[in-house]
Amino acid sequence: MSDTAACSPELPCLARWVSTSPEATAAMAARIGAELRAGDVILLAGDLGSGKTHFARALIQSRQAEHGTAEDVPSPSFTLVQTYHAGDLEIWHCDLYRLTGADDALELGLEEAFSDALCLIEWPDRLAGCWPEGAAWLVFSHDPETPDRRGVSLHMADDTGLAARLARCLEAG
């Protein structure tokens, strides 16, 4: 498996993890989700079917479960943005696949959400460089020969607290 969806700008790979099942991916999403807070931005890159939405759904549901709530988490492919609450934490789940550029994406109110909410952004390449400084890239890859197997790599500047928290989660996975 290779990182078929390169992130921009090119950032160092801080950790890699291989999931062997959807359940393992959901468990990793829950571990990572427990480390995230308002102002954290996770950019989810990868080909169609690589596991981005499954990961985001599991992360959101695990955060809600911490607060005794459960909500259906559909893909935001058509709505572009779905918002959720886990206690006082607002979570934005965005799918930018159908957008043509950063202007379209920013019209959704993402700039404000970047500082006030936990943001999970699928297809971040549509932001064309307008992602916030300190955002973490999780790059998903899959091998058609082994349909349940997923590779996940973490790319970001390594001098942030978020980088350290996420790298620990992936290394422990």
N, C-alpha and C positions, 0 to 999 in steps of 0.2 A: 504494500500500500504506500502510495506517495501522497504528498500534500498537493492535490490537483488544483486547489483554489488558493493561489498565492495571495498573501495579504499585502497591502500597500499602506504605509511604506514598509519596506523590508525591515523586519524586526527580528531580533534573535529568538530562536526557539528555546524556551526555558524548560519545557517538560513535554514528554510524550506519554500517551497511554493507549492501550488497545483494549477495546471492549469485545467480549465474545458473545454477548447476548443483549437484547433490549433491556432486560432486567439489570444487567451490569451497567448499562448506560444510564438508566434511571437512578441507580444507586450513586453513581458518580455525580450526576446532576444534583442529587440531594446533598451530597457532601460539599460540593462547590457552592450551592445555594445557601447553605448555612453560614458561609463566610462572607456573603455579599450584603451590601447596605446601600442606602440612598446615595446617589452620585457615582456608583459603579456602573460602568458600561461594558457589556460583553458583546463583542462583534462575532457572530456565528457565520463562518464561511465554509463553503463546500458545495459539491455538486448536488443536483436534485437527488433526493433519496439517500443522502449521506448521514442523516440522523439529526439535523439541526432542530427541526420542530419537535421531535420526540424528546430531545434533551431539554428544550425550553419548557415543554409541557410538564415534564417530570420535575424540573426545578421549581416552577411556579406552584405546582400541587404540593410539593414537599414543604415549601415555605408557608402555604396556607394551612397545611396539616399541623404545623407548629402552633397555630392559633385556633385550632379546632374548627376550621372551615374547609369546605371542599367545593370546588367549582369546576364545571366543565371548562376545558381549555382548548378551544378549537384553533386551528391554524388561522392566522390573520391574513392569509393569502388574498382574500377579497376585501376585507375591511381595512387592511394595511396596518392598523394598530388595534390592539386589544389591551385594556388596562385592568389590573387586578389589585386587590389589597390583601396583604398578609399582616394583620395587626395594623400598625401605623405606616408600614412600608407600602408605597405605591410601586407597582411593577408594570412597566411598559413592555409589551411583546410586539415587535414590529417585523413585518415581512415586506421588504422593499423591492421584491422581484419585479413587480409590474411597473415600477417607476423608471423614468428615463434619466434622472440626474439628481444632483444634490438639491437643487432649488425645490423640486417636487417633494423631496423628503423633508426638508426643513420647514416647508409649509405645514407639515403635520404637527409642529410644535416640539420637535425633538430637542432643539437647543435648550429649552427650559427644562425638559424632562431629564436631559443629561446631568443636570445639577440637583434636581429635586427627587428623582426616582431611580430605582434600579432599572436599567434598560437592557433588554435582550434584543439584538438587532440581527435579523437574518438578511442575507444579501447586502452586506455593508459596502460592497464595492459601488453601489448606487449613490453612496454619499460622496464619492469622488474626492476623498481627502478631507471632508468636513467632519470627521469623527473627532471626538475630544481627545486632548492629550491625556495619556494615562489609560486609555481604553485597552482592554484585553481582547486579543483575537484568539478564538478557539477555532481551529481549522479541522474540519471533519473530512475523512476520506473513507471510502469503502471499496471492497473487492467483490465484483460480481460473482466470482467463483465461490465465495463464502458469504452468503447474504446477511448473516447476523453479525459479522465481524466489522468493527469500525475502528479507525484510528483517529485519535484526537491529539492535536499538538497545540501548545500554548505559546503564543508569540506576543511579546510586549517588551517595553523597556524594563530592565531587571532591577531598577533602583526605586521601586515603589512597594508600599505595604501590600497592595493588592497583588502584585506579582508574587511576593513571597507566600501569601495565603493560598493563591491558586496553585502554585507549583507544588506546595506541600500536599494539597488534595490529590493532584495527578500522580505524584510520586508514591503516595500511599495506596493508590488505587490498585 
